[in-house]
Amino acid sequence: MPNGDLVDLLAGQEYTDMCAVHHTSSGVTEAGVPPGPTLPRAVQGVAFVAARRQTMAALSRRYGPVFSLDVPVFGRTVAVSDPKLAKQVFTTPAGVLSNVQPNLGRILGERSMFSLEGDEHRRRRKLLTPPLHGKSVKSYERIIEEEVLRESASWPEGREFESLDPMMRITLNAILRAVFGADGAQLDSLRRLIPPMVELGSRLATLPNLPARLGRLNPWDRFLARRREYDSVIAELVATAKADPNLESRTDIVALMLRSTYDDGTTMTTGEIADELLTLLAAGHETTATTLAWAFERLRRHPRVLADLVHEVDEGGDELRQATILEVQRSRPVIDLAGRTVQATVFELGPWRIPQGHTVLVSISLLHDDSAEFRDPERFDPTRFLGSKPSGSWMPFGGGTRRCIGAAFATMEMDVALRTILREFEVVPTAAPSERWHSRGVAYSPKRKGRLVVRRR
């Protein structure tokens, strides 16, 4: 069955679950879980995995901004695209809602922030915030520019090429240098290891655990083999950093991690550092690179915005460029969902009562496409963010205490990359249709990888 037919079947079904809303002659008296399709989990799961964005949009049109579904990995799920209820989800204490289960911790490691809860999560976040904000982030701008210039030196002129892979190399090399402060054979090993780990891990994150009897056919085994090699490289790099007599004066992220201490005076273990670095190297570089590929896909189809950006770069400004980054993230969010798991007996979400064990997914894509929050949401219009900060419905980095800790670093990286490329190259517009969305597992990229044509200025 084609994906579109499956989505239509799922969204067109009448809802009959008796636990939804109980009515009396005077109206609604008690609410349970919101309405949703009642097809078997396997059918809903196929639609969700094969066409996640289309499925969520179709169900939202059918059932409204809060609806239920039942899918593999997440199980019984409530999806939310109401701004007030999304804010409630993100501000609810950890004792009521925990991080979604399962989460990226099974890819990035049980000692990463994705896996930690409550006080442990707060302690780790407090420890890692300084290296990824303020002056620390500003100091990495030169590295980003150098990597853009190095990668773009071999770009063909006047001939179309895919921008996603070059953006991946730029962001990976930049964050490796920012993390470790130097180049070398071990970093070459990470350049080889990280891309296939990211691609495979992104797909595995959307799939249930597979039976061990699959043996070599089990993709988890391939991932874990790469993970063991990664851990070995990181252990060597951390040991080298600890032995460095200049550790106290170094500004790279590994040095800052090694010098940081929790409130009780303890430091991060090598295993904890390995998991957090994988989060930065894997999750950080892919999402930033993909957003840059989307930026070029959008700008080539909006020549007026492109021309204004070039003029601003030449004048030394950045206001429109910052607004453009916000608009790319709104109109083409790389990550479309942020989730929590209900830990309390019942989680009261607006009028609904969500039972323990349910997953609550905030739909970032649906929030960003809400015409009540963003006028003409289908229109690419960076000016909507000029002179104003994004509303609470703009959330490409998630929200609450689990908002992406690398948001400031990623924003700086995108800003410097765009500024440098627009300064050095003429980006050639196109009349080609917009590139479609392509699922890489967790993230969404342009279907044709953000095809780009440039000429040197």
C-alpha positions as CSV (number, residue, x, y, z in Angstrom):
1,M,0.0,0.0,0.0
2,P,1.5,3.4,-0.9
3,N,2.4,5.6,2.0
4,G,-0.2,8.2,1.1
5,D,-3.0,5.6,1.1
6,L,-1.9,4.3,4.5
7,V,-1.9,7.8,6.0
8,D,-5.4,8.5,4.6
9,L,-6.6,5.2,6.0
10,L,-5.2,6.0,9.4
11,A,-6.5,9.6,9.6
12,G,-9.9,8.8,8.0
13,Q,-10.9,6.2,10.6
14,E,-13.7,6.9,13.0
15,Y,-12.7,7.0,16.7
16,T,-14.6,4.7,19.0
17,D,-12.4,4.3,22.1
18,M,-14.8,4.7,25.1
19,C,-12.0,6.1,27.4
20,A,-11.8,9.3,25.5
21,V,-14.5,11.8,26.5
22,H,-17.7,11.1,28.5
23,H,-20.6,13.3,27.8
24,T,-23.8,14.2,29.7
25,S,-26.7,16.3,28.5
26,S,-24.9,19.4,29.7
27,G,-21.7,18.7,27.8
28,V,-18.3,17.2,28.6
29,T,-17.9,16.1,32.2
30,E,-14.7,14.1,32.3
31,A,-11.8,13.6,29.9
32,G,-9.5,10.7,29.5
33,V,-7.0,10.3,26.7
34,P,-7.7,12.3,23.6
35,P,-9.2,10.7,20.4
36,G,-7.2,8.9,17.8
37,P,-7.2,6.0,15.3
38,T,-7.9,2.5,16.6
39,L,-6.1,0.5,13.9
40,P,-3.6,-2.1,15.2
41,R,-0.3,-0.8,16.5
42,A,1.5,-2.5,13.6
43,V,-0.5,-0.6,11.0
44,Q,-0.1,2.7,12.9
45,G,3.6,2.0,13.3
46,V,4.2,1.4,9.6
47,A,2.5,4.8,8.8
48,F,4.5,6.5,11.5
49,V,7.9,5.1,10.4
50,A,7.3,5.4,6.7
51,A,5.7,8.8,6.6
52,R,6.0,10.4,10.1
53,R,5.4,14.0,9.2
54,Q,2.5,13.3,6.8
55,T,0.9,10.9,9.4
56,M,1.1,13.5,12.2
57,A,-0.3,16.3,10.0
58,A,-3.2,14.1,8.7
59,L,-4.1,13.0,12.3
60,S,-3.9,16.6,13.5
61,R,-6.4,17.6,10.7
62,R,-8.7,14.8,11.6
63,Y,-8.6,14.9,15.5
64,G,-7.3,18.4,16.3
65,P,-4.1,19.6,18.1
66,V,-4.1,16.8,20.7
67,F,-4.6,13.2,19.6
68,S,-3.7,9.6,20.5
69,L,-1.8,7.0,18.5
70,D,-0.2,3.6,19.3
71,V,3.2,3.0,17.6
72,P,6.2,0.7,18.1
73,V,9.1,2.0,20.3
74,F,6.9,4.7,22.0
75,G,3.8,2.6,22.6
76,R,0.6,4.4,23.6
77,T,1.3,8.0,22.7
78,V,-0.4,11.4,23.0
79,A,0.7,14.0,20.4
80,V,0.5,17.7,21.2
81,S,0.6,20.7,18.9
82,D,-1.2,23.2,21.1
83,P,1.3,25.9,22.2
84,K,-0.1,26.2,25.7
85,L,-0.2,22.5,26.3
86,A,3.3,22.1,24.7
87,K,4.6,24.7,27.3
88,Q,2.9,22.7,30.0
89,V,4.7,19.5,28.9
90,F,8.1,21.2,28.9
91,T,7.6,22.9,32.3
92,T,6.2,19.8,34.2
93,P,8.5,18.5,36.9
94,A,10.6,15.5,36.3
95,G,8.7,13.5,38.9
96,V,5.6,13.7,36.8
97,L,7.2,13.5,33.3
98,S,10.6,12.0,32.6
99,N,12.6,12.1,29.4
100,V,10.9,10.0,26.7
101,Q,11.5,6.3,26.9
102,P,13.3,4.9,25.0
103,N,15.4,7.9,24.1
104,L,18.6,8.8,22.3
105,G,20.5,7.6,25.4
106,R,20.4,4.1,24.0
107,I,22.4,5.5,21.0
108,L,24.6,8.1,22.8
109,G,25.2,6.2,26.0
110,E,23.6,5.6,29.4
111,R,25.9,8.3,30.9
112,S,24.8,11.0,28.5
113,M,22.4,13.8,29.5
114,F,19.7,12.0,27.4
115,S,19.7,9.2,29.9
116,L,20.0,11.1,33.1
117,E,17.0,12.2,35.2
118,G,16.2,14.6,38.0
119,D,19.2,15.8,40.1
120,E,21.7,13.9,38.1
121,H,20.5,15.6,34.9
122,R,20.6,19.0,36.5
123,R,24.1,18.5,37.9
124,R,25.4,17.4,34.5
125,R,23.7,20.3,32.7
126,K,25.1,22.8,35.1
127,L,28.6,21.4,34.6
128,L,28.5,21.4,30.8
129,T,26.8,24.8,30.3
130,P,29.9,27.1,30.5
131,P,31.8,25.5,27.6
132,L,28.9,25.9,25.3
133,H,27.8,29.4,26.0
134,G,29.0,33.0,26.1
135,K,32.6,33.8,25.6
136,S,33.5,30.1,25.2
137,V,31.3,29.9,22.1
138,K,32.5,33.2,20.7
139,S,36.1,31.9,20.8
140,Y,35.3,29.1,18.3
141,E,34.2,31.4,15.5
142,R,37.6,31.5,13.9
143,I,37.7,27.6,13.8
144,I,34.3,27.6,12.0
145,E,35.5,30.1,9.4
146,E,38.7,28.2,8.7
147,E,36.8,25.0,8.2
148,V,34.4,26.7,5.8
149,L,37.2,28.1,3.8
150,R,39.1,24.8,3.7
151,E,36.1,22.8,2.6
152,S,34.9,25.3,0.0
153,A,38.3,25.7,-1.7
154,S,37.5,22.7,-3.9
155,W,33.8,23.6,-4.7
156,P,33.0,23.5,-8.4
157,E,31.9,26.8,-9.9
158,G,28.8,27.0,-12.0
159,R,28.0,23.3,-11.5
160,E,25.3,21.9,-9.2
161,F,26.5,19.8,-6.2
162,E,25.0,18.5,-3.0
163,S,25.6,20.8,-0.1
164,L,24.7,18.4,2.7
165,D,27.9,16.3,2.7
166,P,30.2,19.4,2.6
167,M,28.2,20.9,5.5
168,M,28.6,17.7,7.4
169,R,32.4,17.8,7.0
170,I,32.5,21.5,8.0
171,T,30.5,21.0,11.2
172,L,32.2,17.8,12.1
173,N,35.7,19.1,11.6
174,A,34.8,22.4,13.4
175,I,33.4,20.6,16.5
176,L,36.3,18.2,16.6
177,R,38.7,21.1,16.7
178,A,36.6,22.9,19.3
179,V,36.3,19.8,21.4
180,F,39.9,18.7,21.3
181,G,41.8,21.8,20.4
182,A,44.0,20.2,17.9
183,D,44.3,17.8,14.9
184,G,46.0,14.4,14.8
185,A,45.7,10.7,13.9
186,Q,43.1,10.1,16.6
187,L,40.9,12.9,15.3
188,D,41.2,11.3,11.8
189,S,39.9,8.1,13.4
190,L,36.9,10.0,14.7
191,R,36.3,11.6,11.3
192,R,36.1,8.1,9.9
193,L,33.9,6.7,12.7
194,I,31.4,9.4,13.4
195,P,29.5,9.8,10.1
196,P,28.5,6.1,9.7
197,M,27.7,6.0,13.5
198,V,25.4,9.0,13.1
199,E,23.7,7.6,10.0
200,L,23.1,4.2,11.5
201,G,22.3,5.5,15.0
202,S,19.7,8.0,13.6
203,R,17.8,5.1,12.0
204,L,18.1,2.7,14.9
205,A,16.7,5.4,17.3
206,T,13.3,5.1,15.5
207,L,13.2,1.3,15.6
208,P,12.6,-1.2,18.4
209,N,15.4,-3.4,19.7
210,L,15.8,-6.4,17.5
211,P,16.2,-10.0,18.7
212,A,19.7,-11.2,19.4
213,R,19.3,-14.3,17.2
214,L,19.7,-12.1,14.1
215,G,23.5,-12.2,14.8
216,R,25.5,-10.4,12.2
217,L,22.3,-9.2,10.5
218,N,21.4,-7.2,13.6
219,P,22.3,-3.5,12.9
220,W,22.7,-2.9,16.6
221,D,25.8,-5.2,16.6
222,R,27.4,-3.1,13.8
223,F,26.6,0.1,15.8
224,L,28.0,-1.4,19.1
225,A,31.2,-2.4,17.3
226,R,31.7,1.1,16.1
227,R,30.9,2.4,19.6
228,R,33.6,0.2,21.1
229,E,36.1,1.6,18.7
230,Y,35.0,5.2,19.5
231,D,35.3,4.6,23.2
232,S,38.9,3.4,22.7
233,V,39.8,6.5,20.8
234,I,38.2,8.9,23.3
235,A,40.0,7.1,26.2
236,E,43.3,7.8,24.5
237,L,42.4,11.4,23.8
238,V,41.3,12.0,27.4
239,A,44.4,10.4,28.8
240,T,46.5,12.6,26.6
241,A,44.7,15.7,27.7
242,K,45.0,14.8,31.4
243,A,48.7,14.4,31.0
244,D,49.1,17.8,29.2
245,P,51.1,20.2,31.4
246,N,49.2,23.1,29.7
247,L,45.7,21.7,30.5
248,E,44.9,24.6,32.8
249,S,45.4,27.2,30.0
250,R,43.6,25.2,27.2
251,T,40.3,26.5,25.9
252,D,39.0,23.4,24.1
253,I,35.9,21.6,25.4
254,V,37.6,18.5,26.6
255,A,40.0,20.6,28.8
256,L,37.0,22.6,30.2
257,M,35.2,19.3,31.0
258,L,38.3,17.9,32.7
259,R,38.7,21.1,34.8
260,S,35.0,21.4,35.7
261,T,33.8,19.9,39.0
262,Y,30.4,19.2,40.5
263,D,29.2,21.0,43.6
264,D,30.7,18.2,45.7
265,G,34.1,18.5,44.1
266,T,33.9,15.4,42.0
267,T,34.7,15.4,38.3
268,M,33.3,13.6,35.2
269,T,34.6,10.1,34.5
270,T,36.1,9.1,31.2
271,G,32.9,7.1,30.4
272,E,30.7,10.2,31.1
273,I,33.0,12.4,29.0
274,A,32.8,9.8,26.1
275,D,29.0,9.8,26.2
276,E,28.7,13.6,26.3
277,L,31.2,14.0,23.5
278,L,29.3,11.6,21.4
279,T,26.2,13.7,22.0
280,L,28.1,16.8,20.8
281,L,29.9,15.1,17.9
282,A,27.0,13.1,16.6
283,A,23.8,15.0,17.4
284,G,25.3,18.4,17.2
285,H,27.1,18.2,13.9
286,E,24.3,16.4,11.9
287,T,21.5,18.8,12.9
288,T,23.6,21.9,12.3
289,A,24.8,20.7,8.9
290,T,21.3,19.6,7.8
291,T,19.9,23.1,8.8
292,L,22.6,24.7,6.7
293,A,21.7,22.4,3.7
294,W,18.0,23.5,4.2
295,A,19.2,27.1,4.3
296,F,20.7,26.9,0.9
297,E,17.7,25.0,-0.5
298,R,15.4,27.8,0.8
299,L,17.7,30.8,-0.3
300,R,18.2,29.6,-3.8
301,R,14.3,29.7,-4.2
302,H,14.0,33.1,-2.6
303,P,16.4,35.4,-4.6
304,R,15.2,38.6,-3.0
305,V,16.1,37.3,0.5
306,L,19.4,36.0,-0.9
307,A,20.3,39.4,-2.4
308,D,19.4,41.2,0.8
309,L,21.6,38.8,2.8
310,V,24.6,39.4,0.5
311,H,24.2,43.1,0.8
312,E,24.0,42.8,4.6
313,V,27.2,40.7,4.7
314,D,29.0,43.3,2.6
315,E,27.9,46.0,5.0
316,G,29.0,44.1,8.0
317,G,25.5,43.5,9.5
318,D,23.9,40.3,10.8
319,E,20.2,41.1,11.8
320,L,18.7,39.6,8.6
321,R,21.1,36.6,8.7
322,Q,20.0,35.8,12.3
323,A,16.4,36.1,11.3
324,T,17.0,33.9,8.3
325,I,18.4,31.2,10.5
326,L,15.4,31.4,12.8
327,E,13.0,31.1,9.7
328,V,14.9,28.2,8.2
329,Q,14.6,26.4,11.6
330,R,10.9,27.3,11.7
331,S,10.0,26.2,8.2
332,R,12.3,23.3,7.9
333,P,12.9,21.9,11.5
334,V,15.4,19.1,11.3
335,I,14.0,17.4,14.5
336,D,10.2,17.2,14.4
337,L,9.3,15.7,17.8
338,A,10.3,16.2,21.4
339,G,9.0,13.6,23.9
340,R,8.3,12.8,27.6
341,T,7.1,9.7,29.4
342,V,4.4,9.9,32.1
343,Q,5.8,8.8,35.5
344,A,3.0,9.9,37.7
345,T,-0.2,7.8,38.1
346,V,-2.0,10.4,35.9
347,F,-0.7,13.5,34.0
348,E,-3.4,16.2,33.7
349,L,-2.7,17.8,30.3
350,G,-5.3,20.5,29.8
351,P,-8.6,18.7,29.9
352,W,-7.0,15.3,29.3
353,R,-5.9,12.7,31.9
354,I,-2.9,10.8,30.5
355,P,-2.2,7.5,32.3
356,Q,1.2,6.4,33.6
357,G,3.5,4.9,31.0
358,H,2.1,6.8,28.1
359,T,4.4,8.8,25.9
360,V,3.7,12.5,25.2
361,L,5.2,13.8,22.0
362,V,5.3,17.6,21.2
363,S,5.1,18.0,17.5
364,I,7.6,20.7,16.6
365,S,6.6,20.6,12.9
366,L,2.9,21.1,13.6
367,L,3.6,24.0,16.0
368,H,5.8,25.7,13.4
369,D,3.1,25.3,10.8
370,D,0.4,26.8,13.0
371,S,-1.2,29.8,11.3
372,A,-2.4,31.2,14.6
373,E,1.2,31.5,15.8
374,F,3.0,32.2,12.5
375,R,1.1,34.2,9.8
376,D,1.2,32.4,6.4
377,P,3.3,29.6,7.8
378,E,3.9,28.0,4.4
379,R,5.7,31.2,3.2
380,F,9.4,31.5,3.8
381,D,9.7,34.9,5.3
382,P,12.7,35.8,7.5
383,T,11.3,39.3,8.1
384,R,8.8,37.8,10.5
385,F,11.7,37.6,13.0
386,L,13.2,41.0,12.4
387,G,13.1,43.2,15.5
388,S,11.4,40.5,17.6
389,K,12.3,37.3,19.4
390,P,10.6,34.0,18.4
391,S,7.4,33.1,20.3
392,G,7.2,30.2,22.6
393,S,5.9,28.1,19.7
394,W,9.3,28.3,18.0
395,M,11.2,25.3,19.4
396,P,13.7,23.7,17.0
397,F,15.9,22.9,20.0
398,G,13.1,21.5,22.1
399,G,12.1,23.1,25.4
400,G,12.3,23.1,29.2
401,T,15.2,21.7,31.1
402,R,15.9,19.3,28.2
403,R,16.3,22.1,25.6
404,C,19.4,21.4,23.5
405,I,22.4,22.4,25.5
406,G,24.4,23.1,22.3
407,A,21.8,25.6,20.9
408,A,24.1,28.6,21.3
409,F,27.1,26.7,19.7
410,A,24.9,25.5,16.8
411,T,23.5,29.0,16.1
412,M,27.0,30.5,16.1
413,E,28.2,27.8,13.7
414,M,25.3,28.4,11.3
415,D,25.8,32.2,11.4
416,V,29.6,32.1,10.7
417,A,29.1,29.4,8.0
418,L,26.5,31.5,6.2
419,R,28.4,34.7,6.5
420,T,31.6,33.2,5.2
421,I,30.0,31.4,2.2
422,L,27.9,34.5,1.2
423,R,31.1,36.7,1.5
424,E,33.2,34.3,-0.7
425,F,30.6,33.0,-3.2
426,E,27.7,34.1,-5.3
427,V,24.9,31.6,-4.6
428,V,23.0,31.0,-7.8
429,P,19.2,31.0,-7.5
430,T,17.0,28.4,-9.1
431,A,13.5,28.0,-10.4
432,A,13.5,24.3,-9.5
433,P,10.7,23.0,-7.3
434,S,11.4,22.9,-3.5
435,E,13.2,19.8,-2.4
436,R,11.0,17.3,-0.5
437,W,11.6,16.2,3.1
438,H,13.7,13.1,3.5
439,S,13.8,11.1,6.8
440,R,17.3,10.1,7.9
441,G,15.7,8.4,11.0
442,V,15.6,11.0,13.7
443,A,16.4,14.0,11.5
444,Y,14.9,15.4,8.3
445,S,17.1,16.6,5.4
446,P,16.4,17.9,1.9
447,K,15.6,15.0,-0.4
448,R,18.3,16.0,-2.9
449,K,20.7,17.0,-0.2
450,G,20.3,20.8,-0.6
451,R,21.7,21.1,-4.1
452,L,23.8,24.2,-4.6
453,V,25.4,26.2,-7.4
454,V,28.1,28.8,-6.6
455,R,30.6,31.1,-8.3
456,R,33.5,32.9,-6.6
457,R,32.9,36.5,-5.9
